[in-house]
Amino acid sequence: MKKIAVIGAGITGVTTCYALTNRGYDVTVFDRHRYPAMATSFANGGQLSASNAEVWTQLSTVLKGIKWMMRKDAPLLVNPRPDWHKLSWMAEFVGNIPNYQSNTIETARLAVAARQHLQEWAAKEQIDFDYEQRGILHIYGSKKEYDHATRVNELLNKGGLDRRSVTDAEMKEIEPSLAGDFYGGYFTPSDSTGDIHKYSCGLADACVRAGATFNCDTEVRSVEHHSKGISLSYADITPGAEDSLQTAEFDGVVVCAGIASRNIASWLGDRVNVYPVKGYSITVPLKDEVSQQAAPWVSILDDEAKIVTSRLGADRFRIAGTAEFNGNNKDIRDDRIKPLVEWCRRYFPKVDTEHVISWAGLRPMMPNMMPRIGTGKQNGVFYNTGHGHLGWTLSPVTAEMIGDIVSQAMPHNQQISAAPLKKAS
């Protein structure tokens, strides 16, 4: 049985492990956190949103970033401090503007294809993750926003998505708790929501039952390619543990390490130019009956404010959004959380926001807004990373894609070269 290392236990790492385990590989997952899905896959917006497949590579995005640079509460905030990684990433981002339409269509196609895998896996493994199949409602306050959405809808339709326009009155019928007046909206009945952390942990448990190994509280220190496979050095970083370096030999490695993928790829001679784009969320405990009745069950997406919502069971309401280009910075800023709370008060005024729980995560984003799925320069090196703001939406299908790529590159009838875990000399 071929041995494969997966670096990263977020949603892409866990789904990759599941796809490879189902194909008969002996999979070991490495992650520096104590449990799976403790970083960017912990408290995202909760949407499984093919309707949010539009990539950001447009001139309007660049202009907004410049316009809002000094506005701390801006939906898109760019730290003006010069940084080579950020500047090079943004140069590539601008270079991908001509691919906006084709990449939006392809992202929509992938998102639609991912749904079946996610639902089948959840049913097979009996994962309870507060799943709601009530659709996603896009809201627009002006004709300009709505007209842009209409143009985007043509691209989404080409990607196989059915999204229909709705009037203000129809929006209130779809979600009666929504306050305010709108120019119009778009509704995608086939989209859904759920708790990404619960799903990831449930799928990780299924992987373990199937024979996979999860090495959590483990920091990968080096990955090297050699003639017989992959050498991976790692250390136990459990508080109080002895910092002793160990090595393991594998036939192949799949890098699913989020924003760390760039650094790991450089060890292997590859360039994977992911940049950390910070997003924020608040989880609103719905402690009383009034709040439970006032919070929406249908997921909302406010394109202009870059805010999304999801209902996570009877007693939790998740609001997430914004994009911040500020490097590897996980600080939770009050001036970025405040707009989320104010948005909730504006559109769902009867929801009690006294005890919101704030969170921030770093989305691993490629300059072309497309995930990096495929092989590296060296045999046995693979990547499934850089999913940006659609990690959960796309991960089931990209896991299946990388599973097929690994199967083609490393079929089981090849000689097995992997060795058991051993102490480094």
One Martini backbone bead per residue (centre of mass of N, CA, C, O) as a GRO file, in nm:
protein
  425
    1MET     BB    1   0.094   0.037   0.025
    2LYS     BB    2   0.073   0.358  -0.026
    3LYS     BB    3   0.239   0.651   0.097
    4ILE     BB    4   0.075   0.950   0.224
    5ALA     BB    5   0.122   1.291   0.266
    6VAL     BB    6  -0.062   1.540   0.454
    7ILE     BB    7  -0.055   1.895   0.462
    8GLY     BB    8  -0.312   1.954   0.648
    9ALA     BB    9  -0.638   1.996   0.853
   10GLY     BB   10  -0.826   2.116   0.681
   11ILE     BB   11  -1.061   2.092   0.447
   12THR     BB   12  -0.856   2.003   0.224
   13GLY     BB   13  -0.704   1.785   0.386
   14VAL     BB   14  -0.946   1.607   0.466
   15THR     BB   15  -1.063   1.555   0.181
   16THR     BB   16  -0.802   1.434   0.070
   17CYS     BB   17  -0.784   1.199   0.264
   18TYR     BB   18  -1.053   1.071   0.184
   19ALA     BB   19  -0.994   1.026  -0.118
   20LEU     BB   20  -0.736   0.848  -0.074
   21THR     BB   21  -0.850   0.631   0.113
   22ASN     BB   22  -1.068   0.537  -0.097
   23ARG     BB   23  -0.808   0.452  -0.295
   24GLY     BB   24  -0.594   0.288  -0.089
   25TYR     BB   25  -0.434   0.475   0.088
   26ASP     BB   26  -0.174   0.562   0.313
   27VAL     BB   27  -0.261   0.813   0.545
   28THR     BB   28  -0.087   1.114   0.659
   29VAL     BB   29  -0.156   1.376   0.884
   30PHE     BB   30  -0.043   1.721   0.919
   31ASP     BB   31  -0.065   1.934   1.222
   32ARG     BB   32  -0.023   2.214   1.446
   33HIS     BB   33  -0.281   2.144   1.568
   34ARG     BB   34  -0.483   1.969   1.789
   35TYR     BB   35  -0.700   1.997   1.562
   36PRO     BB   36  -0.902   1.998   1.325
   37ALA     BB   37  -1.004   2.293   1.199
   38MET     BB   38  -0.842   2.565   1.359
   39ALA     BB   39  -0.841   2.778   1.143
   40THR     BB   40  -0.996   2.870   0.859
   41SER     BB   41  -1.201   2.611   0.936
   42PHE     BB   42  -1.369   2.720   1.194
   43ALA     BB   43  -1.535   3.035   1.125
   44ASN     BB   44  -1.693   3.074   0.879
   45GLY     BB   45  -1.975   3.161   0.686
   46GLY     BB   46  -2.108   2.861   0.582
   47GLN     BB   47  -2.101   2.862   0.275
   48LEU     BB   48  -2.238   2.685  -0.017
   49SER     BB   49  -2.133   2.894  -0.296
   50ALA     BB   50  -2.183   2.912  -0.626
   51SER     BB   51  -2.292   3.218  -0.626
   52ASN     BB   52  -1.970   3.301  -0.531
   53ALA     BB   53  -1.775   3.254  -0.805
   54GLU     BB   54  -1.673   3.522  -0.840
   55VAL     BB   55  -1.406   3.674  -0.928
   56TRP     BB   56  -1.174   3.956  -0.846
   57THR     BB   57  -1.046   4.008  -1.142
   58GLN     BB   58  -1.081   4.348  -1.140
   59LEU     BB   59  -1.066   4.681  -1.176
   60SER     BB   60  -1.271   4.751  -0.948
   61THR     BB   61  -1.106   4.623  -0.719
   62VAL     BB   62  -0.862   4.807  -0.740
   63LEU     BB   63  -1.013   5.077  -0.698
   64LYS     BB   64  -1.128   5.008  -0.420
   65GLY     BB   65  -0.859   4.960  -0.275
   66ILE     BB   66  -0.765   5.255  -0.310
   67LYS     BB   67  -1.013   5.410  -0.197
   68TRP     BB   68  -1.007   5.228   0.095
   69MET     BB   69  -0.720   5.242   0.235
   70MET     BB   70  -0.815   5.463   0.480
   71ARG     BB   71  -1.057   5.264   0.557
   72LYS     BB   72  -1.105   5.062   0.828
   73ASP     BB   73  -1.421   4.961   0.737
   74ALA     BB   74  -1.363   4.827   0.481
   75PRO     BB   75  -1.436   4.559   0.283
   76LEU     BB   76  -1.159   4.654   0.140
   77LEU     BB   77  -0.824   4.609   0.277
   78VAL     BB   78  -0.510   4.786   0.231
   79ASN     BB   79  -0.195   4.778   0.319
   80PRO     BB   80   0.040   5.029   0.228
   81ARG     BB   81   0.266   4.867   0.305
   82PRO     BB   82   0.545   4.753   0.177
   83ASP     BB   83   0.556   4.427   0.001
   84TRP     BB   84   0.675   4.191  -0.199
   85HIS     BB   85   0.454   3.980  -0.194
   86LYS     BB   86   0.214   4.171  -0.237
   87LEU     BB   87   0.312   4.306  -0.500
   88SER     BB   88   0.345   4.047  -0.671
   89TRP     BB   89   0.056   3.948  -0.638
   90MET     BB   90  -0.086   4.202  -0.758
   91ALA     BB   91   0.042   4.183  -1.035
   92GLU     BB   92  -0.088   3.910  -1.101
   93PHE     BB   93  -0.377   3.994  -1.061
   94VAL     BB   94  -0.383   4.200  -1.293
   95GLY     BB   95  -0.290   3.987  -1.513
   96ASN     BB   96  -0.589   3.826  -1.464
   97ILE     BB   97  -0.823   3.999  -1.580
   98PRO     BB   98  -0.870   3.852  -1.864
   99ASN     BB   99  -0.979   3.580  -1.681
  100TYR     BB  100  -1.250   3.637  -1.541
  101GLN     BB  101  -1.467   3.478  -1.699
  102SER     BB  102  -1.341   3.191  -1.713
  103ASN     BB  103  -1.298   3.161  -1.399
  104THR     BB  104  -1.591   3.192  -1.316
  105ILE     BB  105  -1.705   2.953  -1.472
  106GLU     BB  106  -1.518   2.735  -1.348
  107THR     BB  107  -1.596   2.780  -1.052
  108ALA     BB  108  -1.894   2.710  -1.087
  109ARG     BB  109  -1.852   2.424  -1.189
  110LEU     BB  110  -1.706   2.318  -0.936
  111ALA     BB  111  -1.925   2.390  -0.725
  112VAL     BB  112  -2.147   2.208  -0.842
  113ALA     BB  113  -1.978   1.938  -0.830
  114ALA     BB  114  -1.929   1.936  -0.510
  115ARG     BB  115  -2.205   1.871  -0.379
  116GLN     BB  116  -2.232   1.564  -0.407
  117HIS     BB  117  -1.993   1.485  -0.231
  118LEU     BB  118  -2.071   1.621   0.034
  119GLN     BB  119  -2.345   1.478   0.070
  120GLU     BB  120  -2.249   1.182   0.051
  121TRP     BB  121  -2.046   1.187   0.284
  122ALA     BB  122  -2.240   1.275   0.509
  123ALA     BB  123  -2.432   1.033   0.481
  124LYS     BB  124  -2.230   0.799   0.510
  125GLU     BB  125  -2.094   0.932   0.795
  126GLN     BB  126  -2.295   1.085   0.973
  127ILE     BB  127  -2.291   1.411   0.956
  128ASP     BB  128  -2.327   1.674   1.189
  129PHE     BB  129  -2.355   2.034   1.043
  130ASP     BB  130  -2.598   2.223   1.015
  131TYR     BB  131  -2.770   2.163   0.763
  132GLU     BB  132  -2.889   2.392   0.496
  133GLN     BB  133  -3.146   2.380   0.225
  134ARG     BB  134  -3.236   2.726   0.145
  135GLY     BB  135  -3.035   2.896   0.021
  136ILE     BB  136  -2.926   3.204  -0.156
  137LEU     BB  137  -2.939   3.560  -0.087
  138HIS     BB  138  -2.902   3.833  -0.291
  139ILE     BB  139  -2.830   4.177  -0.215
  140TYR     BB  140  -2.960   4.504  -0.351
  141GLY     BB  141  -2.956   4.871  -0.327
  142SER     BB  142  -2.886   4.901  -0.642
  143LYS     BB  143  -2.871   4.917  -0.980
  144LYS     BB  144  -2.568   4.877  -1.016
  145GLU     BB  145  -2.544   4.613  -0.858
  146TYR     BB  146  -2.763   4.454  -1.013
  147ASP     BB  147  -2.636   4.473  -1.297
  148HIS     BB  148  -2.382   4.320  -1.227
  149ALA     BB  149  -2.528   4.058  -1.140
  150THR     BB  150  -2.645   4.002  -1.421
  151ARG     BB  151  -2.372   3.956  -1.559
  152VAL     BB  152  -2.279   3.729  -1.372
  153ASN     BB  153  -2.515   3.529  -1.429
  154GLU     BB  154  -2.419   3.445  -1.710
  155LEU     BB  155  -2.167   3.295  -1.606
  156LEU     BB  156  -2.303   3.099  -1.407
  157ASN     BB  157  -2.477   2.958  -1.622
  158LYS     BB  158  -2.227   2.846  -1.780
  159GLY     BB  159  -2.151   2.674  -1.505
  160GLY     BB  160  -2.455   2.549  -1.411
  161LEU     BB  161  -2.625   2.778  -1.272
  162ASP     BB  162  -2.925   2.841  -1.083
  163ARG     BB  163  -3.021   3.188  -1.102
  164ARG     BB  164  -3.263   3.417  -0.970
  165SER     BB  165  -3.460   3.678  -0.989
  166VAL     BB  166  -3.570   3.929  -0.739
  167THR     BB  167  -3.775   4.101  -0.559
  168ASP     BB  168  -3.841   4.262  -0.277
  169ALA     BB  169  -4.095   4.096  -0.213
  170GLU     BB  170  -3.968   3.815  -0.262
  171MET     BB  171  -3.748   3.839  -0.045
  172LYS     BB  172  -3.955   3.850   0.197
  173GLU     BB  173  -4.065   3.564   0.139
  174ILE     BB  174  -3.800   3.407   0.170
  175GLU     BB  175  -3.715   3.637   0.411
  176PRO     BB  176  -3.900   3.780   0.662
  177SER     BB  177  -3.661   3.904   0.857
  178LEU     BB  178  -3.589   4.109   0.645
  179ALA     BB  179  -3.470   4.429   0.643
  180GLY     BB  180  -3.558   4.666   0.424
  181ASP     BB  181  -3.466   4.818   0.112
  182PHE     BB  182  -3.465   4.699  -0.235
  183TYR     BB  183  -3.400   4.667  -0.565
  184GLY     BB  184  -3.282   4.362  -0.546
  185GLY     BB  185  -3.226   4.008  -0.647
  186TYR     BB  186  -3.072   3.681  -0.584
  187PHE     BB  187  -3.160   3.326  -0.621
  188THR     BB  188  -3.025   3.008  -0.476
  189PRO     BB  189  -3.167   2.710  -0.401
  190SER     BB  190  -2.900   2.506  -0.416
  191ASP     BB  191  -2.785   2.630  -0.188
  192SER     BB  192  -2.587   2.631   0.127
  193THR     BB  193  -2.532   2.534   0.479
  194GLY     BB  194  -2.274   2.526   0.750
  195ASP     BB  195  -2.039   2.360   0.963
  196ILE     BB  196  -1.710   2.329   0.898
  197HIS     BB  197  -1.597   2.206   1.159
  198LYS     BB  198  -1.790   1.968   1.187
  199TYR     BB  199  -1.731   1.844   0.914
  200SER     BB  200  -1.425   1.803   0.937
  201CYS     BB  201  -1.431   1.624   1.194
  202GLY     BB  202  -1.617   1.404   1.081
  203LEU     BB  203  -1.428   1.326   0.841
  204ALA     BB  204  -1.178   1.260   1.007
  205ASP     BB  205  -1.306   1.024   1.158
  206ALA     BB  206  -1.355   0.858   0.902
  207CYS     BB  207  -1.058   0.828   0.825
  208VAL     BB  208  -0.970   0.676   1.079
  209ARG     BB  209  -1.162   0.434   1.039
  210ALA     BB  210  -1.007   0.377   0.749
  211GLY     BB  211  -0.673   0.427   0.851
  212ALA     BB  212  -0.593   0.697   0.917
  213THR     BB  213  -0.350   0.953   1.014
  214PHE     BB  214  -0.323   1.194   1.288
  215ASN     BB  215  -0.080   1.463   1.329
  216CYS     BB  216  -0.105   1.653   1.585
  217ASP     BB  217   0.089   1.880   1.720
  218THR     BB  218   0.253   1.926   1.432
  219GLU     BB  219   0.565   2.022   1.288
  220VAL     BB  220   0.683   2.100   0.984
  221ARG     BB  221   1.033   2.133   0.886
  222SER     BB  222   1.059   1.924   0.633
  223VAL     BB  223   1.081   1.866   0.266
  224GLU     BB  224   1.205   1.585   0.071
  225HIS     BB  225   1.339   1.488  -0.235
  226HIS     BB  226   1.392   1.159  -0.372
  227SER     BB  227   1.441   0.868  -0.544
  228LYS     BB  228   1.219   0.712  -0.332
  229GLY     BB  229   1.084   1.002  -0.237
  230ILE     BB  230   0.975   1.119   0.088
  231SER     BB  231   1.101   1.347   0.332
  232LEU     BB  232   0.975   1.399   0.668
  233SER     BB  233   1.004   1.656   0.906
  234TYR     BB  234   0.920   1.651   1.264
  235ALA     BB  235   0.737   1.798   1.551
  236ASP     BB  236   0.642   1.805   1.875
  237ILE     BB  237   0.418   2.084   2.008
  238THR     BB  238   0.340   2.004   2.272
  239PRO     BB  239   0.301   2.112   2.567
  240GLY     BB  240   0.605   1.986   2.720
  241ALA     BB  241   0.742   1.872   2.490
  242GLU     BB  242   0.989   1.729   2.326
  243ASP     BB  243   1.210   1.868   2.077
  244SER     BB  244   1.195   1.609   1.856
  245LEU     BB  245   1.318   1.496   1.570
  246GLN     BB  246   1.145   1.354   1.291
  247THR     BB  247   1.102   1.087   1.048
  248ALA     BB  248   0.943   1.025   0.723
  249GLU     BB  249   0.840   0.795   0.472
  250PHE     BB  250   0.728   0.858   0.132
  251ASP     BB  251   0.583   0.849  -0.184
  252GLY     BB  252   0.401   1.108  -0.103
  253VAL     BB  253   0.277   1.458  -0.137
  254VAL     BB  254   0.021   1.680   0.000
  255VAL     BB  255  -0.042   2.023  -0.025
  256CYS     BB  256  -0.272   2.173   0.245
  257ALA     BB  257  -0.145   2.460   0.406
  258GLY     BB  258  -0.230   2.713   0.301
  259ILE     BB  259  -0.025   2.976   0.368
  260ALA     BB  260   0.219   2.756   0.395
  261SER     BB  261   0.253   2.654   0.097
  262ARG     BB  262   0.471   2.844  -0.009
  263ASN     BB  263   0.706   2.744   0.169
  264ILE     BB  264   0.692   2.440   0.105
  265ALA     BB  265   0.729   2.466  -0.202
  266SER     BB  266   1.020   2.584  -0.187
  267TRP     BB  267   1.151   2.317  -0.085
  268LEU     BB  268   1.047   2.173  -0.378
  269GLY     BB  269   1.077   2.394  -0.624
  270ASP     BB  270   0.813   2.567  -0.590
  271ARG     BB  271   0.541   2.792  -0.700
  272VAL     BB  272   0.305   2.917  -0.447
  273ASN     BB  273   0.116   3.222  -0.456
  274VAL     BB  274   0.009   3.270  -0.167
  275TYR     BB  275  -0.225   3.483   0.012
  276PRO     BB  276  -0.323   3.646   0.303
  277VAL     BB  277  -0.680   3.680   0.347
  278LYS     BB  278  -0.864   3.844   0.563
  279GLY     BB  279  -1.126   3.726   0.775
  280TYR     BB  280  -1.442   3.777   0.936
  281SER     BB  281  -1.632   3.685   1.241
  282ILE     BB  282  -1.960   3.626   1.383
  283THR     BB  283  -2.116   3.478   1.669
  284VAL     BB  284  -2.462   3.454   1.745
  285PRO     BB  285  -2.629   3.408   2.021
  286LEU     BB  286  -2.956   3.251   2.055
  287LYS     BB  287  -3.103   3.287   2.370
  288ASP     BB  288  -3.379   3.380   2.257
  289GLU     BB  289  -3.681   3.378   2.101
  290VAL     BB  290  -3.657   3.646   1.952
  291SER     BB  291  -3.385   3.586   1.808
  292GLN     BB  292  -3.471   3.320   1.669
  293GLN     BB  293  -3.701   3.465   1.501
  294ALA     BB  294  -3.507   3.708   1.375
  295ALA     BB  295  -3.337   3.502   1.241
  296PRO     BB  296  -3.216   3.364   0.966
  297TRP     BB  297  -3.232   3.077   0.744
  298VAL     BB  298  -3.157   3.225   0.510
  299SER     BB  299  -2.903   3.300   0.318
  300ILE     BB  300  -2.683   3.584   0.304
  301LEU     BB  301  -2.566   3.821   0.035
  302ASP     BB  302  -2.353   4.109   0.045
  303ASP     BB  303  -2.169   4.239  -0.200
  304GLU     BB  304  -2.088   4.529  -0.111
  305ALA     BB  305  -2.003   4.437   0.197
  306LYS     BB  306  -1.891   4.144   0.215
  307ILE     BB  307  -2.147   3.965   0.332
  308VAL     BB  308  -2.233   3.675   0.531
  309THR     BB  309  -2.470   3.405   0.610
  310SER     BB  310  -2.563   3.170   0.884
  311ARG     BB  311  -2.750   2.898   1.009
  312LEU     BB  312  -2.663   2.725   1.326
  313GLY     BB  313  -2.917   2.638   1.408
  314ALA     BB  314  -3.119   2.762   1.663
  315ASP     BB  315  -2.850   2.917   1.839
  316ARG     BB  316  -2.699   3.025   1.562
  317PHE     BB  317  -2.526   3.319   1.410
  318ARG     BB  318  -2.353   3.385   1.109
  319ILE     BB  319  -2.109   3.650   1.041
  320ALA     BB  320  -1.930   3.738   0.737
  321GLY     BB  321  -1.619   3.905   0.616
  322THR     BB  322  -1.418   4.063   0.436
  323ALA     BB  323  -1.099   4.214   0.316
  324GLU     BB  324  -0.746   4.165   0.415
  325PHE     BB  325  -0.427   4.317   0.332
  326ASN     BB  326  -0.182   4.208   0.602
  327GLY     BB  327  -0.071   3.948   0.603
  328ASN     BB  328   0.044   3.755   0.883
  329ASN     BB  329  -0.251   3.849   1.039
  330LYS     BB  330  -0.463   3.769   1.341
  331ASP     BB  331  -0.593   4.011   1.425
  332ILE     BB  332  -0.868   4.138   1.618
  333ARG     BB  333  -1.056   4.400   1.501
  334ASP     BB  334  -1.289   4.625   1.593
  335ASP     BB  335  -1.312   4.787   1.309
  336ARG     BB  336  -1.405   4.497   1.170
  337ILE     BB  337  -1.644   4.401   1.357
  338LYS     BB  338  -1.851   4.634   1.373
  339PRO     BB  339  -1.985   4.604   1.082
  340LEU     BB  340  -2.121   4.331   1.148
  341VAL     BB  341  -2.302   4.429   1.376
  342GLU     BB  342  -2.441   4.662   1.220
  343TRP     BB  343  -2.562   4.484   1.000
  344CYS     BB  344  -2.742   4.322   1.186
  345ARG     BB  345  -2.906   4.567   1.299
  346ARG     BB  346  -3.020   4.658   1.023
  347TYR     BB  347  -3.151   4.364   0.912
  348PHE     BB  348  -3.169   4.237   1.236
  349PRO     BB  349  -3.286   4.414   1.500
  350LYS     BB  350  -3.388   4.168   1.709
  351VAL     BB  351  -3.104   4.082   1.747
  352ASP     BB  352  -2.890   3.984   1.992
  353THR     BB  353  -2.544   4.148   2.030
  354GLU     BB  354  -2.397   4.127   2.317
  355HIS     BB  355  -2.248   3.808   2.264
  356VAL     BB  356  -2.030   3.809   2.059
  357ILE     BB  357  -1.811   3.608   1.849
  358SER     BB  358  -1.486   3.652   1.754
  359TRP     BB  359  -1.312   3.621   1.426
  360ALA     BB  360  -1.008   3.510   1.240
  361GLY     BB  361  -0.893   3.450   0.896
  362LEU     BB  362  -0.670   3.298   0.643
  363ARG     BB  363  -0.685   3.318   0.315
  364PRO     BB  364  -0.576   3.118   0.049
  365MET     BB  365  -0.457   3.316  -0.227
  366MET     BB  366  -0.460   3.343  -0.558
  367PRO     BB  367  -0.417   3.564  -0.823
  368ASN     BB  368  -0.651   3.397  -1.002
  369MET     BB  369  -0.863   3.255  -0.793
  370MET     BB  370  -0.734   2.966  -0.815
  371PRO     BB  371  -0.672   2.662  -0.748
  372ARG     BB  372  -0.403   2.445  -0.663
  373ILE     BB  373  -0.398   2.166  -0.890
  374GLY     BB  374  -0.135   1.923  -0.865
  375THR     BB  375   0.181   1.907  -0.970
  376GLY     BB  376   0.507   1.902  -0.936
  377LYS     BB  377   0.835   1.879  -1.034
  378GLN     BB  378   0.827   1.637  -0.854
  379ASN     BB  379   0.794   1.331  -0.780
  380GLY     BB  380   0.524   1.304  -0.549
  381VAL     BB  381   0.415   1.602  -0.593
  382PHE     BB  382   0.139   1.785  -0.444
  383TYR     BB  383  -0.159   2.007  -0.496
  384ASN     BB  384  -0.418   2.152  -0.254
  385THR     BB  385  -0.463   2.493  -0.294
  386GLY     BB  386  -0.585   2.822  -0.293
  387HIS     BB  387  -0.922   2.879  -0.241
  388GLY     BB  388  -0.990   3.103  -0.062
  389HIS     BB  389  -1.338   3.190  -0.030
  390LEU     BB  390  -1.394   2.857  -0.141
  391GLY     BB  391  -1.301   2.605   0.024
  392TRP     BB  392  -1.565   2.447   0.093
  393THR     BB  393  -1.708   2.451  -0.182
  394LEU     BB  394  -1.450   2.301  -0.344
  395SER     BB  395  -1.304   2.060  -0.189
  396PRO     BB  396  -1.447   1.798  -0.285
  397VAL     BB  397  -1.354   1.822  -0.590
  398THR     BB  398  -1.046   1.866  -0.548
  399ALA     BB  399  -1.003   1.597  -0.403
  400GLU     BB  400  -1.087   1.421  -0.642
  401MET     BB  401  -0.877   1.531  -0.838
  402ILE     BB  402  -0.621   1.458  -0.671
  403GLY     BB  403  -0.685   1.161  -0.653
  404ASP     BB  404  -0.657   1.108  -0.960
  405ILE     BB  405  -0.369   1.215  -0.993
  406VAL     BB  406  -0.233   1.017  -0.799
  407SER     BB  407  -0.331   0.754  -0.936
  408GLN     BB  408  -0.182   0.812  -1.208
  409ALA     BB  409   0.114   0.860  -1.082
  410MET     BB  410   0.048   0.627  -0.826
  411PRO     BB  411   0.005   0.334  -0.863
  412HIS     BB  412  -0.022   0.036  -0.678
  413ASN     BB  413   0.185  -0.140  -0.872
  414GLN     BB  414   0.404  -0.004  -0.754
  415GLN     BB  415   0.675   0.027  -0.582
  416ILE     BB  416   0.737   0.024  -0.248
  417SER     BB  417   0.931   0.279  -0.045
  418ALA     BB  418   0.825   0.305   0.223
  419ALA     BB  419   0.887   0.390   0.560
  420PRO     BB  420   0.895   0.396   0.872
  421LEU     BB  421   0.909   0.549   1.141
  422LYS     BB  422   1.180   0.774   1.252
  423LYS     BB  423   1.460   0.880   1.381
  424ALA     BB  424   1.664   1.131   1.367
  425SER     BB  425   2.017   1.181   1.326
   0.00000   0.00000   0.00000
